[in-house]
Amino acid sequence: MRRVPRALALVILLIVAVYATTAAEAQAPAKPAGKGGVLRVALIGEPPTLDAHATTAVITREIVINVYEGLFALDAKYQPVPLLAERAEALDGGKRYVVHLRNNVKFHNGKTLGAADVVASLKRWGAVASAGKAVFKNVEAVEAKAPLSVEIRLKEPSSALLTILAQVDSAAFIYPKEIVDATGEGQLKDYVGTGPFKFVEHRPDRHIKLARFDGYAARGEPANGLAGQRVAHVDELLFLPVPDYATRQAGIVTGEYHYIQQIKPDQYDRIKGTPGVEPVVVKPYGWATIVLNTKQGLMTDKRLRQAMQAALDVEPLMLAGLGHKEFYRLDPGIVFQEQPYHSRVGAAAYNQHDREKAKRLLKEAGYAGQPVRWLVTTEYEHHYKPALVAKSQLEEVGFKIDLQVSDWATVVQRRNKGELWDAFSTAFVFVPEPTVSPQVLCEWPGWWCNPEKETLLQVMGREFDVKKRAATWEKIQNIFYADAARIRLGDYFRLDARRKDVQGYVPGPYMHFWNVWLERR
């Protein structure tokens, strides 16, 4: 057995069966929590699916994070700690991980969690999820070694595996084996997890209803980020699709909704001054982008992608989308300033506003005015309004832009079909481990599959030295700007709002409603 690298040993210390949490880090309620009631959450629209393996759509995650769970969870410092796992061992220099499961954890259908469920779920995740596909390039086998033990054997050591298994974007959530077997790589139809809330019903365009799972096996440690104890204080969570900003905002004022998602930043002062309502600011949250189709169609020509990148003056786009300078920032880093691997490498290609360069590249590419089919939704104003400004700027240099507007669920469905589009507007949200973030994944829509970039991602994934990882990430960021497969616009900060009778809510990049209660007034 090879000696475990020191850096990996430090990672394993984070996932021992009982992890230490200081009083300052633990998220204890300010007062005894009340129980009962229906918490009504207004979302920007309908989710494209409730299958967490099948999408990176934030709107899906923000519902199902209350229903499904993974082997590990991210604590308040974005470190992986056990959730469904009891403990884990790293062996053979980080090429083999043995995960020991907690005993007597129940699924919502009454079945007891076992190793077979984990094996089936991880294999499906590796076949369906964008992060899973990236991880499984390095997976030799996933096997049950005992009723409550699973072994993951890797081709090469991984410094990122546990963090990836703890992420909730493209999440490695665990489903019952029978449901995985029945579903295969198709769309999940039975929404059964181990979380504090269970799925009750989805009435499209009306609501998604979750209810407290009375058989939930909560951990004993204090709440800490997404880790530790999870308690369903309310009887039900009701997620309501409300695409109109004004309707969401009016509903939080009247008390129709307890929590509303994504309101206009220019409404911050008004929300702050509304009796009974509290603004919720998430910073950092995401960065706005234009994703280009490198698989088929017009944008397979790198010169056209570079022309689009050269033409844009991004500040007017961000101001149009956010409406308030306090809620965006311009920065070339493809991870946030607050993250360890932030870099300004490639900054010369960011926010160029070089119209002559753009025109020259269009001419070199032989562009003849073919329409650029651009998918966008009005449900996210920070998608739609920047697209309108970008259309104007790009048409000034010679592009012809065909904005195809639909609801967000339709955009998410259509972006998986490369023949239907050339560009789409989206945003990349906070992901702790950059090597599996959608902005760099070959498997994600846009299909940016640069061989040098793929090799560097593998190198970074194997490396335990933080400085060496950072140097590799800078090379990846250089390629990001050279290839112009995604055009970075800028960081944005999210503004939500809650009624003040919603207690126990902890703001952060991952909206969730366990450990939250409704105060009786």
N, C-alpha and C positions, 0 to 999 in steps of 0.2 A: 504494500500500500504506500503510495507516494505521500510525502509530507504536504499538508494543506498550506498554500501560501498565506503569509501573515495577513494580507488584506482580506482574503477570503475568511480567515479565522475571525476577523473583526465583524464581517457580515454575519457569520453564524452566531456570534454572541448576541446579535440582535434578534435572533429567532429561537432562543431557548424557550422552554415550555412556559415559564413565568418570567415576564420581562419587567424590569424596574421602571416605575413611572413616578416622577417627582410630583409633589402637590401642585406646583405651578403649571406643569405640563398637563396634568389630568383635567378633563373637562367636566367637573362636577356641577350639577345644577346649583343655581344660586339659592334655591329654596326647594322644599319638598314638592315633587312633581304631582300635579293632578292627573287623574286618569279619566279617559272617556272623550266623547265628542268626535266630530267629523272635521278633519282639516282639509280645507278646499284650496287647491293650488292651481292658479291660472297659468297655463303654458302658452307658448307662441303658436302652437298648432298641433297636428297629429304626428305621432312618431311613425317612421316608416316601417318599423317592426318592433316587437318586444323580445327579439332574440339577440342577446348581448354578444354572441359570437359573430353575428352576421353583419354588424355595422359599427362604425365609430361615431354615429350621430349622437350628439350630446343629449338631445331630447329623449332618446331611448334610454341612455345611461341614467338620466335624472329620475326616471320612473323605476327602472328595474334594479337599481342599486339597493332599493329597499326590499327586494324580493329574493335576489340571488346573492350567493357569497362564493368567495374563492378560498384557496388554501391559506393565503396570506392577505394582510391588509396593510395599507400605508398609515403610519402613525403621523403625528403632527409635524414631524421633521421629514416626512416622506421616505421613511425607512421601512422595510418590510418586517412585519411581525406576525405571529401565527393568528389565524382566524379559525378555519376548519382544521388546520393542522394543529397537532399538539406540540410537535417539535420536528426539527429537520437535521440531518447530518450531511455534510459535504465530504466525500471520500475521493480517493485517487486524484488528488490535486485539483478538485473541482470538476472532474469529468463525470462524477456519479453523485446523485443526490438521493437520499432516502427520506421520504416524508412520512411521518407517523401521524395518523389521524386521531382526532378526539373521539371518545367513545360516546355512544347513545345520542348522537346528533340526528334529529329527525328531518326528513323532507316534509313538505306541506301535504303530501299524499299519505303520510304515515309511515313510509319506508325509512329504515335506519341507514344512514350514510355508511358506505363501505368503500374499500379500495377499488372495487369493480366500477363504481360510479365515477370515481376520480379518473381512472384509466380511460374509460369511454369518453368522458367530457374533455380531457386534455387532448385526446386524439382528434376529436371533432374540432376543437379549437384550433389545433394545428393545421387542419384541412380547410377551415372556413374563415377564421379571423385573420385580418391583415397582420397583426402582431404575432399571432400563432404561426402563420406560414413562415414568417421571418425566423422565429425561434426554431421551428421544426426542421429547418435546413441543417441545423446542428444537432438534431436529436437522433440517436441510434435506436432507442427503444424506451417505451413506458410500460412498466409491468407491475402487477400486483404481486408483492412478495409475501403478504400475509393478509388476513381479513381487514386489517387497519394500517397496512404499510404499502407504500408505492415507491418504486424505484424509477428514477429518470436517468438514463444513461446518455451521455453526450459524446459527440465525435471529438470535440475540442472543449477545454475548460471554458466556463462562462462566468464572467463577473457580474452579469446583469440578470441572471435567471430569476432569482427570488423577487427582485423589484418588479420584473415584468409580470410574474405570477400574481403580484399584489395590485397591479394597476387596474383601474376600472374603465379605461378606454380600450376597446377591442379586448374585453376582459376574459380571463380564463375562469369564468364562473362554472360551478359544478352543478350538473343536472343529474337526475336519476338515469341509470344505465338504460332502463327500458324505454325511456323517452328518447334518448340519444339513438338507440338502435332503431326505433320506429321512424325517426326523423332523418337519419343519415346526414347528408350535407344539404338537405332541403330546408325550407322555412319551418322553424319551430311553431307548433300549434298549441302545445300544452306547456303552460308557464309555471313550472314547479321548481322551487328552490328550497333553501334552508333558512332564509332570512326572517327578520322579525315581523314582516308583513307578507301575506299571501295574496296572490292574484284572485280576484273575484269575477270581474267581467270587463270587457271592452266594448263599449257602444260607440262606434265610430262617429266622430264629430259631436259627441255628447260628453263622454267621460271614460276614464279608466279608473276602476275601483279596486283598491287594495284594502284588506282587513287585517287586524292584529292576528298573528299566528300564536295561539295559546300554547302550542307545544314547542315554542322556540327554545333552543339550548343556548342561552347567553353565556359569554365568557365572564369570568369573575373580576378581571382587571378593570381599573377605572377607564372611562372613555378617553381616547387619546388619538386625535385625528379620526381616521376611519377605523381604527383598531379599538380593542377593549370592549367593554360592556355595551350592548345595544338593547335598548328597552323600547317597546312599542307602547307609548303612553296613550295615544289616541286610538279610538275604536277603528276608524277608517281613514284612509287617505283617498281623496277624490281629486284626480288630475283632470282638468277641464281645458280643452283646446279653445283658446281665445286669441285669434290671429291679430285683432285690431288693438294697437297700443292704447288708444284712448279708452276703449272698453275695459281693458285690464286695469288701467289706472283709476277709472271711475269706480270699478268694483272693489278695489282695495280701500278707497275712501268711504264707500257706503258700508263696508263690512261683508259684502257678498263673497269676497275671497279673503283668505287669511294670508296668502303669500302669492306674489305675482313675479313672474320671470321677465327679465329684459325689458325695462322701460327706457324711454329716451333720456339720455344724460342731461339734456337741457331742462328736464323736469326735476332735477335733484333738489333745488331750493324749495320748490313747491311741495314736494313730498316731505322734506324735512320739516316744513312748517304746518303740515296737516296733523291735526289732533288725532291721536290713537294710531299713527302710522310711523314706521321707522324705515329710513333708507338702508339698503344692504349693498355695500360696495365690495366687489371682488377684484383685487389687484395683486398680481397680474391675473388675467383670465385667458386671453387668446390673442392671436395675431391674424389680421385680415389678409387674405391672399386671393390671387387668381390662379387657378390650377389649369394647366394646359395639357392637351391630349398628345402625348408623345408616341402613342401606339398606332394611331391611324388618323388620316385626314391631314388638313392643312398644317397643323402645328407639329408634325413630325419633322418639318424643316426648322432646324435650330436657328437659322437666320431670322425667321419670322418671330420666333419666341424672343430672341434677343432684341429685335426691333420693338416689340411690345414693351419689353423691360426698359429699353432706352427712352421710349417716348414719354413715359408716365412721370408726372409731377404728383407725388403721392399725398402731399399735405392737403390739397383741396379735396381729395377723395376721402381722407380720414375725417376731415372737418364736416363734410357732407353727411357721412355715416354716423358720426357721434354727436355733432352739434355743440360740443363743449370741449375746449382744449385740455381740461383737467382729466378727460376720460380717454385720451390717446397719447401715444408718444411715437416718434420716428426713431427707428433703430435698425441697423442691418443684421443684428444677430438672429439666427434662426432658432435659438432658445432664448429665454428671457434673461434680462440683466440679473435677475435674482437667482439664476441657476448657475451651478459651478462651471459649466462649459461655455458660457457666453463669450462671444468673440466678435470683433469688428472686421475680421478678415473678409475680403471681398467687398468692402464698403463702397469702393469706387463704382461698382455696378448697381448699387442701390440708389433709388430716387434720382436718376440721372437727369431727367427732363431735357434730353438732348434730341431735339426734333430732327436735326440734320442727320445725325447718326441713324436714327430710326428710318428716315427716308432712304438713306444709302443702303441699309440692310434690306429694305423692301425691294429696292431695285435689283440688288444682287440676287435675291431669291426669285426674281421673276414674278413677283406677286401681281396679279391682274384683277384685283378687286373682288375676289371670291368672298362671299360672306363668312365671317367668323361666327359660328353658332355658339352662343354664350348662354348657359343655363343660370338662372338667378331666381330668387324668391323675394317677395315683398314682406314675408313674415319676419325676416331679420333685416331691420333697416340698415345695419352696418354691412350687409351684403348688397342690398338693392341700390341705395343712394350712391355709394362709391362706383358701382357699375355704370350708373347714368353719367357720372362725371368722366369716368374712364372712356366710355363710348365717345364722348365729345372730343377728348384729347386725342384718342387714337384715330378718329376719322379726320382730324386736322392734319395728320401726317400721311394719310392715304389708306388706312384700313377701312373696311366696310364691316360694321358690327351688327349682328342680328341677335338682339337680346330676346331670349325666350323665357317668359315669366310664368312661374307656376307656384304651387305651394311647395313647402320644403320637402315633404314626403316624396313628392314626384321628382324633385331634383335628385334626391338621394337614390331613388330607383333608377332614374335615367342615366346618372353618372356612371353606373356599373356597365353600361352598354356603350362601348367606345365608338360605335358607328353613328351615334345620335348627337355627338357634340364635339366642339373644338376647345371650349373653355367653360369653366364654371366658377362662380363665386362661393367662397366658404371661409372658414377660419380654423386655425389649428389651436387647440386649447392646451393648457398646461399638461405635460407628460413628464414624469420624473426621470425616466430612462430614455435619452435621446436616440439610441440606436434602433428603437422600435416606434419612434414617433412617426405619424403618418406623413409628415413633410419630407421624409427621406425614404419611405418604403417603396420598393419596386411593385409590391402587390396591391398598393392602394390605387384607387381611380386616378388616371393620369399616366400610370404605369411607367414611372421614371426609373428605368432599369439600366443605368450606366455601370458597366462592368467594374471600372476602377472604384466607383462609389460602393458597390456591393462588397468588394474585397476589403475596403477600409472599414465598413460596418462590421464585418466579421472580425477584423483585427481588433477593433475597439471593444467588441463584445467579449473577446478572450482576455483582454488586458486588465490587470488589477491595479496597476500604477496610475494614479489620478493624473499626473503630469503627462504621461504618455498617452492616456486616453484623450486629454485635452488637445494635444498636438495632432492626433488623428482626426479629431472632430473639426479642427481648423481646415484640414485638407478636404474634408467632406463639404464644409461650407464654401470653400473656393469653387468646388465642382458645382455646387448648388447655383451659384451666380453665373458660372460659365455656361451651364446648360440651360438656364432660364426655364426650367420645367414647371416651376411654381414661382409666381411673382409676389414677392413680399411687399405688402403695403405698410403696415405698422401695427404696433401693439394697441389693444383696446382693453378697457376695464369695464366690467359689467355692473349695471345698476339694476338691482331687484328691490322689492319692498315687502315688508311684513307688517301685519297688525301687531300692536304691542302686546296683545294677549297671547301671541305665539311666543312661548318661553322655552329656553334651553337651546335655541337655534344657534349654531356656531358657523359664522360665515367662512367660506373657503371656496376653492375651485370645484369642489364636488358637493353639490346640493343633495341633502338627504334629510330624512325626517324621523329617524329613530332618536331617542332621548329628547324629544320635543313634546311639549304638552300645551294645552289650551288653558290659560288661567281664567278662572271663573270671576267675573266682575259684577 
